[in-house]
Amino acid sequence: MSLLESIRNQHKIAVLIDPEKCQSEQQVQQLTEKIHFSGVDFIFIGGSTVSEKEFNQTIGFLKKYATIPLIIFPGSSSQVSDQADGILLLNLISGRNPDFLITHHVQAAQKIAESNLEVISTSYLLIDGGTQSSVAYVSQTTPIPQHQISIAYQTALAGKLIGHQAIFMDAGSGAKNSVSTELVQAFKKLEQPIIVGGGIRSVHQIESLFQAGANIAVVGNKIEEDIDFLLDLKLLKIDG
């Protein structure tokens, strides 16, 4: 089964690892052991301000220990590696910064084409999570307000018509508020895999997002703050 086909399945959980915050081999080994125990489906790796050295070092450690699919969530053109299984080729279509619409893609295109990565073309929408995220700051773009459902939907529709294969709605790292279930419900009409991240801190939030139609919930900061949250994810996977 391809990664895209797997993503289309309902109720998957991904853990996002930021190489800036996870650089030692021992740290990566211990974290992946707990991730495997939790029954999480995917590991995403990437970050807005990650250096190429940090990225390559962390993904090398993950390749050594991870037994579940490793998918790149790139913050720049330098975040490409054959050591992963796939890459979400993100187009930041909620903004108008050409660097994140095409420039980074041109810079990384040859390396991606020569790799064995499964490429998943992805509409990337920043949604206002109540704080200025690092993605918004680095990309110099403005997130779509949560209540502007029509604007968000029309943006995602444009991405689908362009040919994107999946949608990633991101409230940003450390967001106060996760993406609303109303937005997820509206996006279901597009009949594309929906990935949601940013501000997810409870099992209840994940369950609500799944009920609204999300395919994947991405957890990052919460696990950095409380590694035992992986135990809650295990119980959710068992119950699910």
N, C-alpha and C positions, 0 to 999 in steps of 0.2 A: 504494500500500500504506500502511495506517495504521501509526503508530508501534507500536501494540500488536501488530499482525501481524508487524512487523519484529522486535520483541522476542521473539516466540514462536519465531523461527528460532534455530537452535543456534549457539553459538560466536561471540558478539558481544563486543566489548570497548568499554568506555566509559572516558573520562578525566574525572575529577572535578576541576573548577576551583573553588577557594575564592576568592571575590572579595577577601577580606582579604589574600591573598597574591599577588594578580595584579591590579594596579590601573592600570598605565600602558598606554597604547595600544601603544607599541612592544613591551612585554613580551607583550601579548596577541597582537599580530601575529606575532611570532617563534614563540610557542608554537603558534599555530594552524597555521602553516606546517609545523612539525615533526609535529604531530598528523596533518595531511593526508598527509604523506609516509609516516607509519607505517601507514596503512590502517585506523586505528581507526574504529569504526562510529558512535559517539555522543560528544557532549560533554555531560556533566552539569554544572550550575552551582548552587552553593548552599553554605550552611554554617551552623553552629549559632549563631555569634556575629557574623554579618555584618550591618552596618547597611544600611538601605534605600539610602542614597547609594552605598555601595560596590557593592551589588548592581546598581543601575541603571547605574552607570558601566561596570562590567565587562561586563555583558550587552550594553550598547550597542556596545562595542568588538568583542565576539564576533560580534554580528549583522553587523558590517561585514566581518569576515574569514572567518568559518566557512562552509564549504560542506557540512558534514554536519549531521544533525539535532542541534538544541540543546534539551536537556530540563532543565527546572528540577527540582532536588532540594532542596525548600524546607526551611529551618530555622525559618521563622516566616511569619506571614500577610503580611508586607511583601514577601516574595520572590515576586512575581507580575509578569510582564511579557509584553506582546504580542510582544515581540521574539524570544521563544523559539518553538519549534515545538510543545512539549508540556510537561506538568507531571506529575510523579509526585505524586498527591494522597495523601500519606503519613498513615496512621493508626498511631501508635506503640502497637500492641496488646500489646507485651511489657510495657508499664508500665500504671499506673493513673492517670496524671496527666491530668485532664480537658482541660487546655490543649492537649495534643497528641493527644487523642482527638477533640475536637470544637471547642474554643474558637477556635483559629487558623483552622479551616475556616469557621466562621461569619463571622469577621472578613474572610476573603478571598473568600467565596462570590460576592458580587455582581460583584467585579472579574473573577474567573475566568469567571463565566457570560457576561459581556459581552465577553470576549476571544475570540480565534480559536485558543486553545490546545487541543490534544488532551489531554483529561484521562484519566489512567490511575489509577484507584483502586487503592491499593497497601497491602497489609499490611506494616507496617514492624516488624521484630523486631531489637532489639539483642541481640547474642550476646557473651558474655564473651570478650574478646580478650586478657586478661591485663593490661590497664591500664585506668584510669578514663578513658573517652573524654569529649570535650567534649559529645557528645550526651547521655550519661548524666548528666553534671554539670548541664547546662542544664535538661534535662527532669526532673531529680530522680527518675529511675527506675533500677531495678536490671536489668542485662542477664541474660538466661537463661544459665545455665552450659552449656558445650559438651556435657557428658555427659548433660544432661537432655533427651534427644531426644524423649521422650514429651511433656513439657511444651511444648517448642517446636512439635512437630507439632500438638498439640491447639490451641495458640494460632493457628497458621496455618490450621488447619481452620475454626476459628471465623471467621477473617477471610474465608475463601472463602464460608462460609454467609451471612455478612453481605452479600456481594456484591462483595468486592474482586476485581480482575482480575489482579493480579500480586503476587509476594512479593519483598520486599527484606530479605535477612539481612545485617546490618551488624555487624562486629566493632569498628567505631569507628576514627576517624582515629588513625594511629600505633600501632595494635594490635600486640602482640607475636605474636599467633597469628591467622591468618585463620580464617574459618568452616570447620569440619571437613567433609570429604567425606562422613562418615557422616550429618551433618545434611542435606546436599544430597540424598543418596540417599533418605533417609526422606521428604523433601518431594516427590520425584518422583511419589509416589502421589496427590498433590493435583491433578496434571495442570494446573498453572498455570505461567506463566513465572517462572523463579527468577533473581533478580538478587543477586549476592554482592559485598560490598565490605568494606574494612577489612583491613589487614595483608597485602595481596597485594604481594609483593616479587620474585617470580621467575616466569619463563615456566613452570617446572615446576609451580608452584602453580596457575597458570591452566589448564594442561593437565589437571591432576588434578581441578579443579573442573568443567571441561567434561565429562570422562569420567564424573564422578559425576552429571551431569545439569543443571548450571547453564547458563542461557541467556546471561547477561551477567556478565562479570567487570569490576568497577569498580576502576580504579587511580588513586590520588591522591597520597599522600605520597611514594611511590617516585619518581614523576616530578619532584616538587618537589625531592627529594634528588639525583636522577640523571637529568637530561633525556635522556641517551643510552639509557635504558631503552626509549625509543620505538623505537630501532633493533631491539632484541630483539623488540618487539611486531610490527614489520614482518616480521621473519623468521618469527614464529609465524603471522601471517596468510597469508604466502606458502606455508608448509608445510601450513597447514590447508586 
